[in-house]
Amino acid sequence: MVHDHVFVVFGPLLIKRKQIIDISMSGLSYFDIENQPTRSIGLNILAENSLYFDDRISFIPISKSEVVHHPDNSAKTYRYAVQFMGLTRNQKSQLKNFIHTRTLGRA
């Protein structure tokens, strides 16, 4: 489980921001109300208002599931999972450090 206020960001300007649920060395999952997975050339992670990685990380969407609907929320929510692709040695090192410092328990 990831600490609060840690987001995955997408898009050329990295402005589409979604709360990260889980993260590992192979990928991450996040919540979104959109019915289609994000299409982007890469992602980054935003923590404490700073981008975590020097370069965007390539990824592919691997799963989507609908989250149990809450009566007080009219929008459907989906959980998406993405797999990281072609991580550089530096990105792997940064990701390992991120998981160690920004997750609760073992990721």
MODELLER restraints for C-alpha pairs under 7 A, 6 or more apart:
rsr = mdl.restraints
at = mdl.atoms
rsr.add(forms.Gaussian(group=physical.xy_distance, feature=features.Distance(at['CA:1:A'], at['CA:21:A']), mean=6.03, stdev=0.5))
rsr.add(forms.Gaussian(group=physical.xy_distance, feature=features.Distance(at['CA:1:A'], at['CA:22:A']), mean=5.06, stdev=0.5))
rsr.add(forms.Gaussian(group=physical.xy_distance, feature=features.Distance(at['CA:1:A'], at['CA:103:A']), mean=5.51, stdev=0.5))
rsr.add(forms.Gaussian(group=physical.xy_distance, feature=features.Distance(at['CA:1:A'], at['CA:104:A']), mean=5.33, stdev=0.5))
rsr.add(forms.Gaussian(group=physical.xy_distance, feature=features.Distance(at['CA:2:A'], at['CA:20:A']), mean=6.63, stdev=0.5))
rsr.add(forms.Gaussian(group=physical.xy_distance, feature=features.Distance(at['CA:2:A'], at['CA:21:A']), mean=5.91, stdev=0.5))
rsr.add(forms.Gaussian(group=physical.xy_distance, feature=features.Distance(at['CA:2:A'], at['CA:22:A']), mean=5.79, stdev=0.5))
rsr.add(forms.Gaussian(group=physical.xy_distance, feature=features.Distance(at['CA:2:A'], at['CA:102:A']), mean=6.01, stdev=0.5))
rsr.add(forms.Gaussian(group=physical.xy_distance, feature=features.Distance(at['CA:2:A'], at['CA:103:A']), mean=4.28, stdev=0.5))
rsr.add(forms.Gaussian(group=physical.xy_distance, feature=features.Distance(at['CA:2:A'], at['CA:104:A']), mean=6.07, stdev=0.5))
rsr.add(forms.Gaussian(group=physical.xy_distance, feature=features.Distance(at['CA:3:A'], at['CA:102:A']), mean=5.72, stdev=0.5))
rsr.add(forms.Gaussian(group=physical.xy_distance, feature=features.Distance(at['CA:3:A'], at['CA:103:A']), mean=5.62, stdev=0.5))
rsr.add(forms.Gaussian(group=physical.xy_distance, feature=features.Distance(at['CA:3:A'], at['CA:104:A']), mean=6.75, stdev=0.5))
rsr.add(forms.Gaussian(group=physical.xy_distance, feature=features.Distance(at['CA:5:A'], at['CA:47:A']), mean=6.51, stdev=0.5))
rsr.add(forms.Gaussian(group=physical.xy_distance, feature=features.Distance(at['CA:6:A'], at['CA:19:A']), mean=6.21, stdev=0.5))
rsr.add(forms.Gaussian(group=physical.xy_distance, feature=features.Distance(at['CA:6:A'], at['CA:20:A']), mean=6.20, stdev=0.5))
rsr.add(forms.Gaussian(group=physical.xy_distance, feature=features.Distance(at['CA:6:A'], at['CA:46:A']), mean=5.76, stdev=0.5))
rsr.add(forms.Gaussian(group=physical.xy_distance, feature=features.Distance(at['CA:6:A'], at['CA:47:A']), mean=4.76, stdev=0.5))
rsr.add(forms.Gaussian(group=physical.xy_distance, feature=features.Distance(at['CA:7:A'], at['CA:17:A']), mean=5.97, stdev=0.5))
rsr.add(forms.Gaussian(group=physical.xy_distance, feature=features.Distance(at['CA:7:A'], at['CA:18:A']), mean=5.23, stdev=0.5))
rsr.add(forms.Gaussian(group=physical.xy_distance, feature=features.Distance(at['CA:7:A'], at['CA:19:A']), mean=4.51, stdev=0.5))
rsr.add(forms.Gaussian(group=physical.xy_distance, feature=features.Distance(at['CA:7:A'], at['CA:20:A']), mean=5.23, stdev=0.5))
rsr.add(forms.Gaussian(group=physical.xy_distance, feature=features.Distance(at['CA:7:A'], at['CA:45:A']), mean=5.66, stdev=0.5))
rsr.add(forms.Gaussian(group=physical.xy_distance, feature=features.Distance(at['CA:7:A'], at['CA:46:A']), mean=5.06, stdev=0.5))
rsr.add(forms.Gaussian(group=physical.xy_distance, feature=features.Distance(at['CA:7:A'], at['CA:47:A']), mean=6.61, stdev=0.5))
rsr.add(forms.Gaussian(group=physical.xy_distance, feature=features.Distance(at['CA:8:A'], at['CA:17:A']), mean=5.75, stdev=0.5))
rsr.add(forms.Gaussian(group=physical.xy_distance, feature=features.Distance(at['CA:8:A'], at['CA:18:A']), mean=5.36, stdev=0.5))
rsr.add(forms.Gaussian(group=physical.xy_distance, feature=features.Distance(at['CA:8:A'], at['CA:19:A']), mean=6.40, stdev=0.5))
rsr.add(forms.Gaussian(group=physical.xy_distance, feature=features.Distance(at['CA:8:A'], at['CA:20:A']), mean=6.01, stdev=0.5))
rsr.add(forms.Gaussian(group=physical.xy_distance, feature=features.Distance(at['CA:8:A'], at['CA:43:A']), mean=6.69, stdev=0.5))
rsr.add(forms.Gaussian(group=physical.xy_distance, feature=features.Distance(at['CA:8:A'], at['CA:44:A']), mean=5.87, stdev=0.5))
rsr.add(forms.Gaussian(group=physical.xy_distance, feature=features.Distance(at['CA:8:A'], at['CA:45:A']), mean=4.61, stdev=0.5))
rsr.add(forms.Gaussian(group=physical.xy_distance, feature=features.Distance(at['CA:8:A'], at['CA:46:A']), mean=6.19, stdev=0.5))
rsr.add(forms.Gaussian(group=physical.xy_distance, feature=features.Distance(at['CA:9:A'], at['CA:15:A']), mean=6.25, stdev=0.5))
rsr.add(forms.Gaussian(group=physical.xy_distance, feature=features.Distance(at['CA:9:A'], at['CA:16:A']), mean=5.34, stdev=0.5))
rsr.add(forms.Gaussian(group=physical.xy_distance, feature=features.Distance(at['CA:9:A'], at['CA:17:A']), mean=4.46, stdev=0.5))
rsr.add(forms.Gaussian(group=physical.xy_distance, feature=features.Distance(at['CA:9:A'], at['CA:18:A']), mean=6.47, stdev=0.5))
rsr.add(forms.Gaussian(group=physical.xy_distance, feature=features.Distance(at['CA:9:A'], at['CA:43:A']), mean=5.60, stdev=0.5))
rsr.add(forms.Gaussian(group=physical.xy_distance, feature=features.Distance(at['CA:9:A'], at['CA:44:A']), mean=5.35, stdev=0.5))
rsr.add(forms.Gaussian(group=physical.xy_distance, feature=features.Distance(at['CA:9:A'], at['CA:45:A']), mean=5.89, stdev=0.5))
rsr.add(forms.Gaussian(group=physical.xy_distance, feature=features.Distance(at['CA:9:A'], at['CA:46:A']), mean=6.68, stdev=0.5))
rsr.add(forms.Gaussian(group=physical.xy_distance, feature=features.Distance(at['CA:10:A'], at['CA:16:A']), mean=5.11, stdev=0.5))
rsr.add(forms.Gaussian(group=physical.xy_distance, feature=features.Distance(at['CA:10:A'], at['CA:17:A']), mean=6.63, stdev=0.5))
rsr.add(forms.Gaussian(group=physical.xy_distance, feature=features.Distance(at['CA:10:A'], at['CA:40:A']), mean=6.19, stdev=0.5))
rsr.add(forms.Gaussian(group=physical.xy_distance, feature=features.Distance(at['CA:10:A'], at['CA:42:A']), mean=6.52, stdev=0.5))
rsr.add(forms.Gaussian(group=physical.xy_distance, feature=features.Distance(at['CA:10:A'], at['CA:43:A']), mean=4.88, stdev=0.5))
rsr.add(forms.Gaussian(group=physical.xy_distance, feature=features.Distance(at['CA:10:A'], at['CA:44:A']), mean=6.82, stdev=0.5))
rsr.add(forms.Gaussian(group=physical.xy_distance, feature=features.Distance(at['CA:11:A'], at['CA:40:A']), mean=5.39, stdev=0.5))
rsr.add(forms.Gaussian(group=physical.xy_distance, feature=features.Distance(at['CA:18:A'], at['CA:30:A']), mean=6.36, stdev=0.5))
rsr.add(forms.Gaussian(group=physical.xy_distance, feature=features.Distance(at['CA:18:A'], at['CA:31:A']), mean=6.52, stdev=0.5))
rsr.add(forms.Gaussian(group=physical.xy_distance, feature=features.Distance(at['CA:18:A'], at['CA:32:A']), mean=6.70, stdev=0.5))
rsr.add(forms.Gaussian(group=physical.xy_distance, feature=features.Distance(at['CA:19:A'], at['CA:30:A']), mean=5.69, stdev=0.5))
rsr.add(forms.Gaussian(group=physical.xy_distance, feature=features.Distance(at['CA:19:A'], at['CA:31:A']), mean=6.28, stdev=0.5))
rsr.add(forms.Gaussian(group=physical.xy_distance, feature=features.Distance(at['CA:20:A'], at['CA:29:A']), mean=5.97, stdev=0.5))
rsr.add(forms.Gaussian(group=physical.xy_distance, feature=features.Distance(at['CA:20:A'], at['CA:30:A']), mean=4.50, stdev=0.5))
rsr.add(forms.Gaussian(group=physical.xy_distance, feature=features.Distance(at['CA:21:A'], at['CA:29:A']), mean=5.54, stdev=0.5))
rsr.add(forms.Gaussian(group=physical.xy_distance, feature=features.Distance(at['CA:21:A'], at['CA:30:A']), mean=5.11, stdev=0.5))
rsr.add(forms.Gaussian(group=physical.xy_distance, feature=features.Distance(at['CA:22:A'], at['CA:28:A']), mean=5.50, stdev=0.5))
rsr.add(forms.Gaussian(group=physical.xy_distance, feature=features.Distance(at['CA:22:A'], at['CA:29:A']), mean=5.34, stdev=0.5))
rsr.add(forms.Gaussian(group=physical.xy_distance, feature=features.Distance(at['CA:23:A'], at['CA:29:A']), mean=6.52, stdev=0.5))
rsr.add(forms.Gaussian(group=physical.xy_distance, feature=features.Distance(at['CA:23:A'], at['CA:107:A']), mean=6.29, stdev=0.5))
rsr.add(forms.Gaussian(group=physical.xy_distance, feature=features.Distance(at['CA:24:A'], at['CA:107:A']), mean=5.40, stdev=0.5))
rsr.add(forms.Gaussian(group=physical.xy_distance, feature=features.Distance(at['CA:25:A'], at['CA:95:A']), mean=6.74, stdev=0.5))
rsr.add(forms.Gaussian(group=physical.xy_distance, feature=features.Distance(at['CA:25:A'], at['CA:96:A']), mean=6.90, stdev=0.5))
rsr.add(forms.Gaussian(group=physical.xy_distance, feature=features.Distance(at['CA:26:A'], at['CA:83:A']), mean=5.78, stdev=0.5))
rsr.add(forms.Gaussian(group=physical.xy_distance, feature=features.Distance(at['CA:26:A'], at['CA:84:A']), mean=5.60, stdev=0.5))
rsr.add(forms.Gaussian(group=physical.xy_distance, feature=features.Distance(at['CA:27:A'], at['CA:82:A']), mean=5.50, stdev=0.5))
rsr.add(forms.Gaussian(group=physical.xy_distance, feature=features.Distance(at['CA:27:A'], at['CA:83:A']), mean=4.24, stdev=0.5))
rsr.add(forms.Gaussian(group=physical.xy_distance, feature=features.Distance(at['CA:27:A'], at['CA:84:A']), mean=5.00, stdev=0.5))
rsr.add(forms.Gaussian(group=physical.xy_distance, feature=features.Distance(at['CA:28:A'], at['CA:81:A']), mean=5.72, stdev=0.5))
rsr.add(forms.Gaussian(group=physical.xy_distance, feature=features.Distance(at['CA:28:A'], at['CA:82:A']), mean=5.63, stdev=0.5))
rsr.add(forms.Gaussian(group=physical.xy_distance, feature=features.Distance(at['CA:28:A'], at['CA:83:A']), mean=6.79, stdev=0.5))
rsr.add(forms.Gaussian(group=physical.xy_distance, feature=features.Distance(at['CA:29:A'], at['CA:79:A']), mean=6.74, stdev=0.5))
rsr.add(forms.Gaussian(group=physical.xy_distance, feature=features.Distance(at['CA:29:A'], at['CA:80:A']), mean=5.40, stdev=0.5))
rsr.add(forms.Gaussian(group=physical.xy_distance, feature=features.Distance(at['CA:29:A'], at['CA:81:A']), mean=4.15, stdev=0.5))
rsr.add(forms.Gaussian(group=physical.xy_distance, feature=features.Distance(at['CA:29:A'], at['CA:82:A']), mean=6.29, stdev=0.5))
rsr.add(forms.Gaussian(group=physical.xy_distance, feature=features.Distance(at['CA:30:A'], at['CA:79:A']), mean=5.68, stdev=0.5))
rsr.add(forms.Gaussian(group=physical.xy_distance, feature=features.Distance(at['CA:30:A'], at['CA:80:A']), mean=5.50, stdev=0.5))
rsr.add(forms.Gaussian(group=physical.xy_distance, feature=features.Distance(at['CA:30:A'], at['CA:81:A']), mean=6.62, stdev=0.5))
rsr.add(forms.Gaussian(group=physical.xy_distance, feature=features.Distance(at['CA:31:A'], at['CA:77:A']), mean=6.70, stdev=0.5))
rsr.add(forms.Gaussian(group=physical.xy_distance, feature=features.Distance(at['CA:31:A'], at['CA:78:A']), mean=5.64, stdev=0.5))
rsr.add(forms.Gaussian(group=physical.xy_distance, feature=features.Distance(at['CA:31:A'], at['CA:79:A']), mean=4.63, stdev=0.5))
rsr.add(forms.Gaussian(group=physical.xy_distance, feature=features.Distance(at['CA:31:A'], at['CA:80:A']), mean=6.32, stdev=0.5))
rsr.add(forms.Gaussian(group=physical.xy_distance, feature=features.Distance(at['CA:32:A'], at['CA:77:A']), mean=5.76, stdev=0.5))
rsr.add(forms.Gaussian(group=physical.xy_distance, feature=features.Distance(at['CA:32:A'], at['CA:78:A']), mean=5.34, stdev=0.5))
rsr.add(forms.Gaussian(group=physical.xy_distance, feature=features.Distance(at['CA:32:A'], at['CA:79:A']), mean=6.45, stdev=0.5))
rsr.add(forms.Gaussian(group=physical.xy_distance, feature=features.Distance(at['CA:33:A'], at['CA:75:A']), mean=6.67, stdev=0.5))
rsr.add(forms.Gaussian(group=physical.xy_distance, feature=features.Distance(at['CA:33:A'], at['CA:76:A']), mean=5.88, stdev=0.5))
rsr.add(forms.Gaussian(group=physical.xy_distance, feature=features.Distance(at['CA:33:A'], at['CA:77:A']), mean=4.50, stdev=0.5))
rsr.add(forms.Gaussian(group=physical.xy_distance, feature=features.Distance(at['CA:33:A'], at['CA:78:A']), mean=5.89, stdev=0.5))
rsr.add(forms.Gaussian(group=physical.xy_distance, feature=features.Distance(at['CA:37:A'], at['CA:61:A']), mean=6.74, stdev=0.5))
rsr.add(forms.Gaussian(group=physical.xy_distance, feature=features.Distance(at['CA:41:A'], at['CA:58:A']), mean=6.49, stdev=0.5))
rsr.add(forms.Gaussian(group=physical.xy_distance, feature=features.Distance(at['CA:42:A'], at['CA:56:A']), mean=5.04, stdev=0.5))
rsr.add(forms.Gaussian(group=physical.xy_distance, feature=features.Distance(at['CA:42:A'], at['CA:57:A']), mean=5.04, stdev=0.5))
rsr.add(forms.Gaussian(group=physical.xy_distance, feature=features.Distance(at['CA:42:A'], at['CA:58:A']), mean=4.61, stdev=0.5))
rsr.add(forms.Gaussian(group=physical.xy_distance, feature=features.Distance(at['CA:42:A'], at['CA:59:A']), mean=6.41, stdev=0.5))
rsr.add(forms.Gaussian(group=physical.xy_distance, feature=features.Distance(at['CA:43:A'], at['CA:56:A']), mean=5.13, stdev=0.5))
rsr.add(forms.Gaussian(group=physical.xy_distance, feature=features.Distance(at['CA:43:A'], at['CA:57:A']), mean=5.16, stdev=0.5))
rsr.add(forms.Gaussian(group=physical.xy_distance, feature=features.Distance(at['CA:43:A'], at['CA:58:A']), mean=6.63, stdev=0.5))
rsr.add(forms.Gaussian(group=physical.xy_distance, feature=features.Distance(at['CA:44:A'], at['CA:51:A']), mean=6.58, stdev=0.5))
rsr.add(forms.Gaussian(group=physical.xy_distance, feature=features.Distance(at['CA:44:A'], at['CA:52:A']), mean=6.81, stdev=0.5))
rsr.add(forms.Gaussian(group=physical.xy_distance, feature=features.Distance(at['CA:44:A'], at['CA:53:A']), mean=6.22, stdev=0.5))
rsr.add(forms.Gaussian(group=physical.xy_distance, feature=features.Distance(at['CA:44:A'], at['CA:56:A']), mean=5.32, stdev=0.5))
rsr.add(forms.Gaussian(group=physical.xy_distance, feature=features.Distance(at['CA:44:A'], at['CA:57:A']), mean=6.25, stdev=0.5))
rsr.add(forms.Gaussian(group=physical.xy_distance, feature=features.Distance(at['CA:45:A'], at['CA:51:A']), mean=5.67, stdev=0.5))
rsr.add(forms.Gaussian(group=physical.xy_distance, feature=features.Distance(at['CA:45:A'], at['CA:52:A']), mean=5.39, stdev=0.5))
rsr.add(forms.Gaussian(group=physical.xy_distance, feature=features.Distance(at['CA:45:A'], at['CA:53:A']), mean=6.88, stdev=0.5))
rsr.add(forms.Gaussian(group=physical.xy_distance, feature=features.Distance(at['CA:46:A'], at['CA:52:A']), mean=6.01, stdev=0.5))
rsr.add(forms.Gaussian(group=physical.xy_distance, feature=features.Distance(at['CA:53:A'], at['CA:91:A']), mean=6.92, stdev=0.5))
rsr.add(forms.Gaussian(group=physical.xy_distance, feature=features.Distance(at['CA:53:A'], at['CA:94:A']), mean=6.95, stdev=0.5))
rsr.add(forms.Gaussian(group=physical.xy_distance, feature=features.Distance(at['CA:57:A'], at['CA:84:A']), mean=6.78, stdev=0.5))
rsr.add(forms.Gaussian(group=physical.xy_distance, feature=features.Distance(at['CA:57:A'], at['CA:87:A']), mean=6.85, stdev=0.5))
rsr.add(forms.Gaussian(group=physical.xy_distance, feature=features.Distance(at['CA:58:A'], at['CA:84:A']), mean=5.93, stdev=0.5))
rsr.add(forms.Gaussian(group=physical.xy_distance, feature=features.Distance(at['CA:58:A'], at['CA:85:A']), mean=5.13, stdev=0.5))
rsr.add(forms.Gaussian(group=physical.xy_distance, feature=features.Distance(at['CA:58:A'], at['CA:86:A']), mean=6.75, stdev=0.5))
rsr.add(forms.Gaussian(group=physical.xy_distance, feature=features.Distance(at['CA:59:A'], at['CA:82:A']), mean=6.20, stdev=0.5))
rsr.add(forms.Gaussian(group=physical.xy_distance, feature=features.Distance(at['CA:59:A'], at['CA:83:A']), mean=5.37, stdev=0.5))
rsr.add(forms.Gaussian(group=physical.xy_distance, feature=features.Distance(at['CA:59:A'], at['CA:84:A']), mean=4.39, stdev=0.5))
rsr.add(forms.Gaussian(group=physical.xy_distance, feature=features.Distance(at['CA:59:A'], at['CA:85:A']), mean=5.01, stdev=0.5))
rsr.add(forms.Gaussian(group=physical.xy_distance, feature=features.Distance(at['CA:60:A'], at['CA:82:A']), mean=5.48, stdev=0.5))
rsr.add(forms.Gaussian(group=physical.xy_distance, feature=features.Distance(at['CA:60:A'], at['CA:83:A']), mean=5.39, stdev=0.5))
rsr.add(forms.Gaussian(group=physical.xy_distance, feature=features.Distance(at['CA:60:A'], at['CA:84:A']), mean=6.74, stdev=0.5))
rsr.add(forms.Gaussian(group=physical.xy_distance, feature=features.Distance(at['CA:61:A'], at['CA:81:A']), mean=6.07, stdev=0.5))
rsr.add(forms.Gaussian(group=physical.xy_distance, feature=features.Distance(at['CA:61:A'], at['CA:82:A']), mean=4.29, stdev=0.5))
rsr.add(forms.Gaussian(group=physical.xy_distance, feature=features.Distance(at['CA:61:A'], at['CA:83:A']), mean=6.37, stdev=0.5))
rsr.add(forms.Gaussian(group=physical.xy_distance, feature=features.Distance(at['CA:62:A'], at['CA:81:A']), mean=5.64, stdev=0.5))
rsr.add(forms.Gaussian(group=physical.xy_distance, feature=features.Distance(at['CA:62:A'], at['CA:82:A']), mean=5.28, stdev=0.5))
rsr.add(forms.Gaussian(group=physical.xy_distance, feature=features.Distance(at['CA:62:A'], at['CA:83:A']), mean=6.47, stdev=0.5))
rsr.add(forms.Gaussian(group=physical.xy_distance, feature=features.Distance(at['CA:63:A'], at['CA:80:A']), mean=5.64, stdev=0.5))
rsr.add(forms.Gaussian(group=physical.xy_distance, feature=features.Distance(at['CA:63:A'], at['CA:81:A']), mean=5.14, stdev=0.5))
rsr.add(forms.Gaussian(group=physical.xy_distance, feature=features.Distance(at['CA:64:A'], at['CA:78:A']), mean=6.53, stdev=0.5))
rsr.add(forms.Gaussian(group=physical.xy_distance, feature=features.Distance(at['CA:64:A'], at['CA:79:A']), mean=5.60, stdev=0.5))
rsr.add(forms.Gaussian(group=physical.xy_distance, feature=features.Distance(at['CA:64:A'], at['CA:80:A']), mean=4.53, stdev=0.5))
rsr.add(forms.Gaussian(group=physical.xy_distance, feature=features.Distance(at['CA:64:A'], at['CA:81:A']), mean=6.54, stdev=0.5))
rsr.add(forms.Gaussian(group=physical.xy_distance, feature=features.Distance(at['CA:65:A'], at['CA:78:A']), mean=5.52, stdev=0.5))
rsr.add(forms.Gaussian(group=physical.xy_distance, feature=features.Distance(at['CA:65:A'], at['CA:79:A']), mean=5.30, stdev=0.5))
rsr.add(forms.Gaussian(group=physical.xy_distance, feature=features.Distance(at['CA:65:A'], at['CA:80:A']), mean=6.72, stdev=0.5))
rsr.add(forms.Gaussian(group=physical.xy_distance, feature=features.Distance(at['CA:66:A'], at['CA:77:A']), mean=6.04, stdev=0.5))
rsr.add(forms.Gaussian(group=physical.xy_distance, feature=features.Distance(at['CA:66:A'], at['CA:78:A']), mean=4.42, stdev=0.5))
rsr.add(forms.Gaussian(group=physical.xy_distance, feature=features.Distance(at['CA:66:A'], at['CA:79:A']), mean=6.26, stdev=0.5))
rsr.add(forms.Gaussian(group=physical.xy_distance, feature=features.Distance(at['CA:67:A'], at['CA:77:A']), mean=5.51, stdev=0.5))
rsr.add(forms.Gaussian(group=physical.xy_distance, feature=features.Distance(at['CA:67:A'], at['CA:78:A']), mean=5.38, stdev=0.5))
rsr.add(forms.Gaussian(group=physical.xy_distance, feature=features.Distance(at['CA:67:A'], at['CA:79:A']), mean=6.45, stdev=0.5))
rsr.add(forms.Gaussian(group=physical.xy_distance, feature=features.Distance(at['CA:69:A'], at['CA:76:A']), mean=6.36, stdev=0.5))
rsr.add(forms.Gaussian(group=physical.xy_distance, feature=features.Distance(at['CA:99:A'], at['CA:107:A']), mean=6.69, stdev=0.5))
